[in-house]
Amino acid sequence: MATHAIKVPDLGEGIAEVELVAWRVQPGDTVAEDQVLADVMTDKATVEIPSPVAGRVLALGGEVGQQLAVGAELVRIDVEAQGEAVQAPAAPARAPAPAPAAAAAAAAAAAVTPAPAVRTSPSAGKPLAAPAVRHRAAVLGIDLQQVPGSGADGRILHEDLDAWLLRRQGAQAPSPPRYAERDGEEVVPVTGVRRRIAQRMQDATRRIPHFTYVEEVDVTELELLRARLNERWGSERPHLTLLPLLVRAIVLAVPRFPQINARFDDETGVLTRHGAVHVGIATQTAVGLMVPVLRHAEARDPWSSATEIARLAEAARAGRATRDELSGSTLTITSLGALGGIASTPIINAPEVAIVGVNRIVQRPVMQGGAVAARRMMNLSSSFDHRVVDGQLAAEFVQAVRASLECPALLFVE
């Protein structure tokens, strides 16, 4: 028996270990060259590991959720079994042909009851799905073998999981009485992106002395301008949301407050101020919170930012965001949109020193010019690293952002 050991590859400078997110094969499976063996994760980016050889899987090098060092054995394959893998698909051709009467009966049955038009995965019965879809299915307890895929080549999409859940809920027994007691426990391993998020949040709150500054902003004029710009340009330009306009306000404020657009290495005590404004956009995905990076926001107008933010968010939610797209931010924005509440205490995306939180917009009565007027108000809840950002500096920065948002014409002039 000739065996081949496939090891965890070097996935980038400074990466010493990866987390095993999902196995695509099991011992005894026959694999082809370039077939995906496993999904691993590092720096919030999920990477597929293909097989460089064909053969049969003899052993797996770890369990899902385990940390594997670069260079550790991932899969052991019997390469002498590759001939069987090539011959296996031809086996049905040697089966005897059915008798004419049986063939006629089968044809008649097929004419009466056509087979459902469901595409299936061509890869030896293994369902095709993105890592994010696989992770969500595992969390929900869904067997992907039971889910018909509607994507290319039978690939299973998030929409297919939603449809499967609806069908399953419809087939379930009636719900118990409203006031019935409920017992039982569910053990959910914290793995993959969720474990990485937990580690980063714990590290950030343990090492960074946060302080949060909340300021209300009158966005009435900003919302009117945004609506008029969207109406004026229609489909000729990307639809403007609040986010790219907030990015522009931050970009205009940063030159006056370079201490905000910075990264702090608490091991060396070095603060690095950045000229470029690489804005992290906190994005909720099926597998947890990711922060794709809008690079060189200072060189973009609001429409360019809107296009890139939409592309990055879609890539993150589909599990296609690259490691470069998920790293290198110098300042982060986080928003819960309509669920944003009145105020929040966002956690800094270390090693950055500031994060700007957006709360929901509400219409409420405000005193203006001695009279009560209905205005659209929004709070900015921003957190700062108190080791390098003083309270006055943080307040002045937020006030500068507020000034641009409350007089939106300033967003389009230098």
Phi, psi and omega in degrees: 000124176262123182245156179228125179265121177263124186254160177295120184283165174281113186261007178154161182298131177087357180270117182257336180208161179230164175255132179282114185267317183201144172266136175260349181226166177225159178306135183097342179289144173267130183239151176260163177298137181074003175289140182289130181262321186201160172251129176236161184227142172208139181052039178070004178256128179267133184236136176271133180256113180272164177269130178280351183224165174257152179160204181241137182289126178263318184203151176255149188267006180178176179257154177302133183096349182279146175272128180242133179286149174300129182097350178286154181290127180262308182217143173248130187235138172274105184282344177288344181275002184293332178297322178295326180295326181286324184279337186304315182296338183278351185302317181300335182292339181271357180290145180296146180290146180290154178298153182305318182296318180295321179296319180296319179296319179296320179296319180295319179296320180295325180291326181282317183238090181294147179292142179298142183275071178246124178278141179239165182288135180277358190265072173055039177081358179277122181295140177270130179195149177291156179306322180295322178292318179297317180296316180297319179297320179296318179296322182276354181073034182261129174276111183298339177297337183267356186256118175289134181266139180253358180276184180301134180059029179079015181296135181275129182251170176300325179297327178292323176296319179299315180296321180294320179297320179297318178296319180294319179295324179292332182270353183286159178293160179305148182293152180292166178305152186302323185255020178287147177288146178239129179241178177100158179224154177234125179264118182244107178298135177268102184229177174060221183299321182299319178292321178296321177297315180300317180295316181293319180295318179297317181294319182294316182287332179284324189261339185250124173282099182282148159219141186247135180240124183248130179224139177272146182230132175275107184255021181302308182292325179297317180293323176295315179297317180300317179296320180291322179294318178295323178290322182294316186266340177053231181275359181289333180228161179299149178292130181270127169257183179293327190302309180296334177286323175294320176303316180296320179296321178294317179302320180290332182276332187302317181303331179279340183227067183297340179295339183280321182269072190211169175231139184242122176266104185283353176278322180261345183074023183256128174258125180250114177272136185252137172284316177289145176252100177259104188268120173282133180247102181299125187230126178280130178233175181296335182257004179131185183278126174240159184231080173293156191246124172276104186276144179050056177297334180294340182260012185242142169275170183303327181288321176295318177297319181299318180297313183289323178298317179296319179295316181295319180296318179295319179295319180294317182290331179272359180076021182255358182294135181276168179299320179294326180286347182248017181214160174096010180290152178248347180196142187240146172246134175232139183211139173257011177060229182294341179266014190292350178067189182274318180208162180211170178232076184296147179267133184295139178275085184302144009268021175294171182241002182207148174217135181255121179256137182252125175259171189290156178269129177229148176265126180210163181288134181223140175287127180215117181062034179083002181231158178274128180228150176279120181230153177267115188244147180216142176261141168255120178250105187243136179250149184223154176277108187290350178290329185233351179238116178282159182300318181295317179299317180297315180297318179296322178297312181296322179294325177294319176297317179300318182300319179291323181288325181279342173234076193297345175298332180295339180292341185248013176229154177266000000 
